[in-house]
Amino acid sequence: MQTEKKDIRALTKEQLRDFFVAHGDKAFRGNQVYEWLWNKRVHTFDDMTSIGKTTRQMLQDNFVINHIHVDQMQQSSDGTVKNAVRLHDGLVVESVLIPTETRTTACVSSQVGCSLDCNFCATARLKRMRNLNPDEIYDQVAAIDSESRLYHNRPLSNIVFMGMGEPLMNYNNVIKAIEKITSPEGLGMSPKRITVSTSGLPKMIKKLADDEVKFKLAVSLHSAIDEVRSKIMPFSTNFPLADLKESLQYWYAKTKSRITYEYVVWKGINDRKEDIDALVRFCKYAPCKVNLIEYNPIDDGEFQQADEATINAYIKALERADIVVKVRRSRGKDIDAACGQLANKNEAVS
């Protein structure tokens, strides 16, 4: 019975070098293959043109390259691009290219579906099927970088882990992917241009700090009152705000990196004066900025965008307290590519 071939991108450079030595070749051949796989982003062994045919056949006999395929690409009227990304096992995730005049940002997924149960998010209604591998995360970024160059004549400038899934519940693979993305042997992007967004898992936030990561941290907060937050994000009952506060203070003490709070204001849910006051208090615990995010409905009407007067009340209160606040208008709404809308509605899912 034939054993299943190993995905070659699961090997480190050292393991690739060892493989070639074990097969009677020179160790440097491993370096060449590694460069083809990551820096040159080839999809097949035949694309490795500087390597002899016999060697390419040996690789073909022993390994596969489980590359993603962009099954479907939708373009929004505002220039946003949504990719339906098919994985090697047939599952599909979504990733998004968000262009502005000065930058292009990749919003990437870290899980197929999601482990959490945020009531306002379409992705949370999909059951979590599996974590993405580091190469699958990397491939999403590489594909969006190519699209950025094609449609906007410039390389990708920023990455946000705000697609499908909770990145800190796929911790090791996300960290490995970022290491590849920031390595000169990979995409060579600065970690300062990468933001990992979490729904707020205190233990894992502390682990990030202990691991001395260089990327930025964003937290989906949405309320600084436990009872309100647990209605919006039921899982947060297990992660009270007191624990989250402590982990964020720990993060800042270790990294000196300011936290971004993502905050959607909904009518009748977190639009009272006490909600505003609670957020201002929470923002005092560690240096931060607040992104007030426009809400994108997911059909059932339970959550409705708050009116402009409420948004302005939030802005005034935060600015009075010297807290940086920005209102983020969603992009790609017409193709379900905006915040909270990624749910594999396209026909590429099987």
N, C-alpha and C positions, 0 to 999 in steps of 0.2 A: 504494500500500500504506500503510495507516494505521500510524503509529508508535505504540509503546506509551506510554501516558500515564505521566508521572513521578509518583512518590509525593510529594505536596505537603509531607509532613513531613521530607523530605530537604533542604528549603530553609531557609536561615537567615531571620531576620526581615528583614535587609537585602535579601536576594534577593526576598522576597515584596514588599517596598516597591518595588523596582526593577521587578518584574513589573507592578504596577498602574500605575506611571508610564508604562511602555512601552505599556500598553494604554489610555492617555488618562485614567486615574483619578488620584485623590490618593494620595500615599504612605502616609498614615495608615491607608488601607484595609488595607494589609499588616499593620499592628499589630493591627487588629481580628481579621483572619483568624488571625493567630498566637495571639492569646488564645483564640479558639474552639478551635483545634487542641490546645493544650497545657494551658492552665489550666482550660478548660471541658470538655475531653476529648470533643468531639463525634465521632460516627462517620460522619456524612454531611454534605455541604454544605447540604442542606435544613435541618439543625438550626441553622444560623447565622442565627438569626431577625432579628438587627439589620442584616443585609446584604440589599440589594435582590435581587429575583428574577433580574434580568438579570445581575447580578454573580455570583450563585450559579451560574447556568447557564454563565457564562464559565469559572468554576473547574471545573465539571463537565466541560466540553469539553476542558480542558487537563490536569487532574490526577485522581489517585485518592487516597483515604485508605486505605492498607493496614492497616486496624485488625485486631487479633486478635479471635478469638471463643472464649469459654470453652465448649468442646464438651461437656465433662462435668465435673461437680463432685461430689466424694465427701466426705462428712463422717465423721470418725472418732468413736468413742465418747468420746474425750477433748477434742473440740471442734476438732481440727485439720481443715483443709479442703484438699483437693488439687484443683487445676484441671488438666484436660487442655486446653491452649491451642492452638487451630488457627491457624496462620499463613496469610498470604494465598496462599501457594503450596501449601497442603494439608499441609505438614509439621506435626508436633505436638511441643510441649515441655510440661513440667510445672512448675508452681509451687505453693507451699504457704503457707497461712496458719497460723501457730503462735500460739495464744493462751495467755497465762497470766493470773493475777489482776491483774497490774500493767501488762502490755504486750501488743501484738499485733505479731508479726514476720512479714515477708514473706521467704520463701526463694525466690529467683528464678534462672532459668536464663540462661546467656549464649551457649550454643551448642546446635544441634540435634545430639544425641549428644555425644561427647567426643573430643578429640584424643589423650588419654593412655590408659594401660593398667593402671590400678591394679587388682590382682587381686581385691580385696574389694568392688569397687563395681559395681553392676548397670549404671549409666550407661556405664561404660567398655566394656561389651560391645556397645554400639551404636556403629556407625561414625559419625565426625563427618561430618555432611552439609553444614552451613554455619554460619557465624557469624550470630548474631542482630543485626539492625539496632538502632540506639539507640531508635527508637520502639517496637520489639517488646519491648525490655526495660522501657521506660517503661510500656507498656500492662499488662504483668504486675503491676507495682507498683500502677498505678491501679485495676486490677480487684480486687486484694486489699484496697486501701484501702476500696473500696466495700463489699466483703464484711465487713470489720472494722466499718464503721459499721452495716451491716445486722444482723449477728449479735451484735456486742459493744458496740454503742452508743458506740464511740469510734473516732477515726481511727487509721490505722496508725502505730505508734510507731518501729519499727525495720526495717531491711532487711539481709539477709545474701545475698551472692552465693555461695551454697553449693548451688545447684540443678545442673542438667545443664550440663556443660562446664567448661573451665578459663578463668576470666575473663581472665587475663593473656595468653591466646592469641587473645583478641578485644579487645585493649587499647584501640584508638581508639574503638570503638563503646561499650564499657563506660564509658569516661571521658565520652563525649558524653552517654550516658544519665544518668549521675550528675549531670552539669552541669544537665540538664533537671529531674531529680528535685529537686535542691536549689535551683533558681532560684525566686524569687518568682513568675515568670511560668509556672512549672510546678507542682510539688507543694509547693514551699517547705519541704522537709524539711531538717533539720540534717545536714551531712555526718558529724558525730560519732555519728549514729545509724545509720550505714551501715558495714558490714564487708565487705571483699572478701577472699574466701578463695582461696588459691592452693596448688597442690601443691608449690610451691617452685621458681620459675624465677628464678635469681639476677639475670640481666641485666634482666629486667622489673621485679623488685623495686627495683633501683637506679633504673630509669626512673621508677617511681612516686615515689621520693624526690626525684629531680631535678625532677619536675613539681610538687612541693610540694602533693601531694594532702592533703586534710583528713580523709578518711575513715580508718577503722581497718583494720589488716592482720591476717589470720589465716593460719596456715600449717599444712597437713596434714602433720604430721611422722611420727608412728607408729613411728619408731625413730631413735635418734641414733647408730646403728652402720651404716655404709655397706652392709655385706654383707646385713644383715637388711632394711634399707630397700629395697634393690634387689630383694629377693624379693617384698616387699609391693607395691612400685611400680616395676616394671622400668625405666620411662623414667628414673628417678632416677640410673641408672648414668651418664648424661650430665651430671648436675648433682650432683656429690659434696657431702657435707655441709660440707667446708671452704669451698667456693664459696658455699653457702647461708649459712653462718655469716658470711662476709665481707659479703654483701649485706644481711643483717639488721642487722649492726653499722652499716653505711652508712645504712640506713633510719632507725635510731634516732638516729644523729648528726645527720641532716638534719631529721627530723620531731619528735623527742622524744616519739614516740608508741609506747607499749608494745605489744609483739607478743603475739598469742594463738597458742599452739600447740594444735592439735587432735590428739588422741592416742587411738587405740583400742588396748586391750590384748587380745591374742589368746592363747589357750591353745597352748603349745608353739611360739610364734613370737617374741613379745617379752615373755615373762613371767618372765625370769630376773633374778637380782640384777644381773648386768652390764648388762642392758637399763635397769634403773632407775638405776643409777649413771651410765650414759652420758647419760640424759636430764637428770639433775641437773646434770651438767657442761655440757651444751649450753645449759641455761637460764641459766648464769652469763655467757654471752657478751654478752647484751643484756637490758635489762629486759623481763620477760614475765610472762604467766600461762599456766596449763595447764588446758585442758578435757579431762578424761578422758571419752570418749564411749562410751556403751553401743553395742555392735555389733548390727547387724540382719542376720541371715543372708540370703543371696541364693540359697538352695536346695541348693547342692552340698556343703555340710558341710566344705569345706576349711578355712574360718576359723570358729573357735568362740570365743565370749565367754569371757574368762578368769574364774576364780572370784573371789569377793569378797575372799578372803585376799590375792590378788595385787594387786587394786585398792587394798586398804588399805595394802599395802606401798609402793606407788607414792605414795599420799597422805602417809604418814608421812615418807618420804624427802624429798619435795618440801617439806613443811611444815618439816621440820628445817632445810632449806637456805633458809628464809624465802621460798619461792616460792609465790605464790597458786595454789591448785589447786581446781577444782570438778569434781564428777561430773555430767555431763549425761545425764539419762535421756531416751531417745528418745520422741518423740510421733508419733502417726499411724501406728503399726506395722500396725494392722489394715487400713489402706488402702494399704499400701506407700508411705507418704509420709515415712518416717523416713530418717535419714542413710544415703546409699549405696543407697537402694532405688528411686530414680526411674529407671524403665526403660520407660515407655510401655506398661504391660501392659493398659491399658484399651482398650475397643473403638473408641475414637475414632481410633486410628491407621489409616491406609490406605496 
